[in-house]
Each structure stands twice: as C-alpha cells, then as structure tokens.
Amino acid sequence: MEVPTHGGASVDFLPVPAPRSHLATPLEYVAFVTCCLIWGSTFLFIRAGNETLPPLFAAALRMGLASVVLVALMAATRTAWPKGRALRWAAGFGLIDFALSLSLLYWGEQHVTSGMAAVIYATCPLTTALFAIAAKLERVRVYKLVGAVVGFAGVALIFAGQGGGQSLSGILAVFGAATVGSAVGESKACCAAAANAVQLG
C-alpha cells in the first residue's frame, strides 16, 4: 500500500485488510468480547499498578513486554521489518501514540480514579469521528456521532458517582492521552504503518 506524503513522494506500508460485508464468525465474536474485557479492565490494572510502580516505568514495562511478544510473532510468521520511510513513520506512531499517550494516561491515573479514566476515554469514538471528518477521511454521518455520544453517556452513567474530588491535572492528562490516541489513529500515514502492531499495546 502506498500513502502519499506532503512532498509528493509515496511511502510503502504493510497492506490493511479490506472491510468485509459478511456476518462475523463465532471466533470473531470471541475476539471482540476478549478485546472488550481487556480494554475495559485496563484502567483498573493501570491504577493498581501505579500503587506499586512509578507510572512511567509501568508504561515502559508494558510496552517492553509487548515488544518482546511482537518480535517473537514477527519471527514466527517471518514478517519483514519495515524499512526506510515506513520504519520512520512507524517509529513516529509509536512515539506519539504509545510513548506520549500512555505516559499521560499512566501519570493521570495517579490523580483520578480508574472509573473517571474510563469515562474520559469514552470520548474517543466522538473525537475520532471529529478528527476523521476534519481530515476528510469520512463524511458527516449523524448516526455515528449520535452513537458516540450515547456510548459516552452510558459509560458516564455507570461511573456517575466517582466525579467528586478528582484532580484537574489528572483529568486533563487522561483526556490528552485519549485525544492524542484518537488524532494519531486518524493520520493517513500512520494508520497503515501501525495497523499490525497497535493491537499488542
């Protein structure tokens, strides 16, 4: 897959599977539920980890372990390493979406509850949609925006009793983490480069 850069040159990236129209298989439903359980509990585990480890060290440890798994999978599947500009774009994606975003999240969760962090991260579908519209990657679709707002409202309702006594700096840090993740996820150049790697984060 080639993605044009601002200078007019093209950058080769790993291919991203085309969307499919058929119904999901049982295995795909299991994978979806598993992802929901993992990502739904990540804020609780981050908060618990912050009780015993410095936040930035905990984030680095998480990414370090994920890197070991990723390298092992690449070796097992004989996946080629990205080179040249593709490698630089992938490294940039990692620095922004993992190093910056996760550092903000881990630091912020020292000062807010895991429930509040979950509520703040529930803004991701909405901000992602707005970034996609701004970047002209998608058209304005009211039902998507409404769905994002309803999803955020649902998460906010679940954790409605945890709003008091939260640190403003912690809230801003977690919101910054969520917004950075949404923004970089909509970058044309970064999305294709990181498509095979982000799921191990």
matplotlib code that plots the C-alpha trace (Angstrom):
import matplotlib.pyplot as plt

x = [0.0, 1.3, 0.5, 1.4, 3.4, 3.2, 6.3, 4.6, 6.6, 4.9, 5.6, 5.1, 3.2, 2.0, -1.4, -4.5, -7.3, -10.2, -13.6, -15.8, -19.5, -20.4, -21.5, -18.9, -17.9, -18.2, -14.4, -14.6, -17.2, -15.0, -12.1, -14.3, -15.5, -12.0, -10.8, -13.6, -12.7, -9.0, -9.5, -12.4, -10.2, -7.0, -7.8, -8.3, -5.0, -3.1, -4.5, -3.4, 0.0, 0.5, 0.3, 3.5, 5.4, 6.3, 3.8, 6.3, 8.2, 5.0, 4.1, 7.6, 7.4, 4.1, 5.4, 8.7, 6.8, 4.5, 7.6, 9.1, 5.8, 5.6, 9.2, 8.5, 5.4, 7.2, 9.9, 7.4, 5.5, 8.6, 7.1, 9.6, 10.7, 9.6, 12.4, 13.2, 10.3, 7.9, 10.1, 10.3, 6.5, 6.0, 8.5, 6.8, 3.5, 4.9, 6.5, 3.2, 0.5, 2.4, 5.2, 3.3, -0.3, 0.4, 2.7, -0.1, -2.6, -0.4, 0.6, -3.0, -4.3, -2.3, -4.7, -8.1, -10.0, -10.0, -13.7, -13.1, -10.3, -12.8, -15.4, -12.8, -11.6, -15.2, -14.8, -12.5, -15.3, -16.5, -13.1, -12.1, -15.2, -14.5, -10.8, -11.9, -14.3, -11.8, -9.2, -11.8, -11.5, -15.2, -18.4, -20.5, -22.8, -25.3, -25.9, -22.2, -22.0, -25.2, -23.8, -20.6, -22.5, -24.8, -21.8, -20.1, -23.3, -23.6, -20.1, -20.6, -23.8, -22.0, -19.4, -21.6, -20.7, -17.0, -16.8, -16.1, -12.6, -10.9, -7.7, -8.0, -4.4, -5.2, -8.4, -6.5, -3.7, -6.1, -8.1, -4.9, -3.9, -7.3, -7.3, -3.7, -4.7, -7.7, -5.8, -2.8, -5.2, -6.7, -3.4, -3.3, 0.4, 0.5, -2.6, -1.4, 2.1, 0.9, -2.1, -0.4, 1.2, -1.3, -3.3, -0.4, -0.4]
y = [0.0, 3.4, 6.6, 10.0, 12.4, 16.1, 16.3, 14.2, 11.0, 7.7, 5.6, 1.8, 0.3, -3.1, -3.8, -3.3, -5.9, -4.5, -4.3, -7.3, -7.3, -10.8, -11.5, -12.1, -15.7, -17.0, -16.8, -13.1, -12.5, -14.2, -12.0, -8.9, -9.8, -10.6, -7.2, -5.5, -7.3, -6.5, -2.8, -2.4, -3.5, -1.8, 1.4, -0.7, -2.5, 0.7, 2.2, -0.9, -0.9, 2.7, 1.7, -0.3, 1.1, 4.6, 5.4, 6.0, 2.8, 0.8, 2.2, 1.4, -2.1, -2.7, -1.6, -3.5, -6.8, -6.1, -5.5, -8.9, -10.6, -8.7, -9.5, -13.2, -13.1, -11.4, -14.1, -16.9, -15.6, -14.4, -10.9, -8.5, -5.4, -2.0, -0.1, 3.5, 5.9, 3.2, 2.5, 6.2, 6.6, 3.5, 4.8, 8.2, 6.5, 4.6, 7.7, 9.6, 7.0, 4.8, 6.8, 10.1, 8.9, 6.1, 8.3, 10.8, 8.1, 6.4, 9.7, 10.9, 7.8, 8.7, 11.6, 10.2, 7.0, 4.2, 4.9, 8.5, 7.4, 5.1, 7.9, 10.2, 7.5, 7.0, 10.3, 8.5, 7.5, 11.0, 12.7, 10.0, 10.8, 14.5, 14.1, 11.8, 14.4, 17.2, 15.2, 14.4, 10.7, 10.3, 12.2, 13.6, 10.8, 11.8, 8.3, 7.8, 11.0, 10.1, 6.6, 8.0, 10.4, 7.7, 5.4, 8.2, 8.9, 5.2, 5.0, 8.3, 6.9, 3.8, 5.8, 8.8, 8.6, 8.9, 12.5, 14.2, 15.0, 14.4, 16.3, 18.7, 18.0, 14.2, 14.8, 16.9, 14.3, 11.4, 13.5, 14.5, 10.8, 9.9, 12.7, 12.1, 8.4, 9.5, 12.0, 9.8, 7.0, 9.1, 10.0, 8.6, 7.9, 6.3, 4.2, 1.8, 1.6, 0.6, -1.5, -4.8, -3.5, -1.5, -4.4, -5.5, -2.2]
z = [0.0, -0.9, 1.0, -0.5, 1.7, 1.7, -0.5, -3.2, -2.7, -1.8, 1.3, 1.2, 4.1, 5.1, 3.5, 5.6, 5.1, 3.1, 5.0, 4.7, 4.3, 5.6, 9.2, 11.9, 12.7, 16.3, 16.6, 15.6, 18.3, 20.9, 19.8, 20.1, 23.6, 24.7, 23.5, 25.3, 28.5, 28.2, 27.3, 29.7, 32.7, 31.6, 33.6, 36.8, 36.3, 35.5, 38.7, 40.7, 39.0, 40.0, 43.6, 43.3, 40.4, 39.1, 36.3, 33.6, 34.5, 34.5, 31.0, 29.7, 31.2, 29.4, 26.1, 26.6, 27.2, 24.2, 22.0, 23.0, 22.1, 18.8, 17.8, 18.6, 16.4, 13.6, 13.7, 13.9, 10.9, 9.1, 8.8, 7.2, 9.2, 7.8, 6.2, 5.2, 5.5, 6.6, 9.6, 10.4, 10.2, 12.4, 14.9, 14.9, 15.5, 18.4, 20.0, 19.8, 20.4, 22.8, 24.5, 24.8, 25.1, 27.6, 29.6, 30.0, 30.9, 33.5, 35.1, 35.0, 36.8, 39.8, 40.3, 39.1, 39.7, 37.1, 36.6, 35.8, 33.3, 31.7, 31.3, 29.8, 27.4, 26.3, 24.4, 21.9, 19.5, 19.4, 19.0, 16.4, 14.3, 14.5, 13.5, 10.7, 9.4, 9.8, 7.8, 5.2, 5.8, 6.4, 5.7, 8.4, 9.5, 12.2, 13.4, 14.1, 16.1, 18.0, 18.7, 20.1, 22.3, 23.6, 24.3, 26.2, 28.2, 29.0, 30.5, 32.3, 33.9, 35.1, 36.9, 37.8, 41.5, 41.0, 39.8, 43.1, 44.4, 41.0, 40.2, 37.3, 36.2, 36.2, 34.2, 31.6, 31.3, 30.7, 28.3, 26.5, 26.3, 24.8, 22.3, 21.2, 20.5, 18.5, 16.5, 15.6, 14.8, 12.0, 10.4, 6.9, 7.0, 10.5, 10.3, 7.6, 9.1, 12.5, 11.6, 12.5, 15.7, 17.7, 19.0, 21.2, 23.1]

ax = plt.figure().add_subplot(projection="3d")
ax.plot(x, y, z, "-o")
ax.set_aspect("equal")
plt.show()
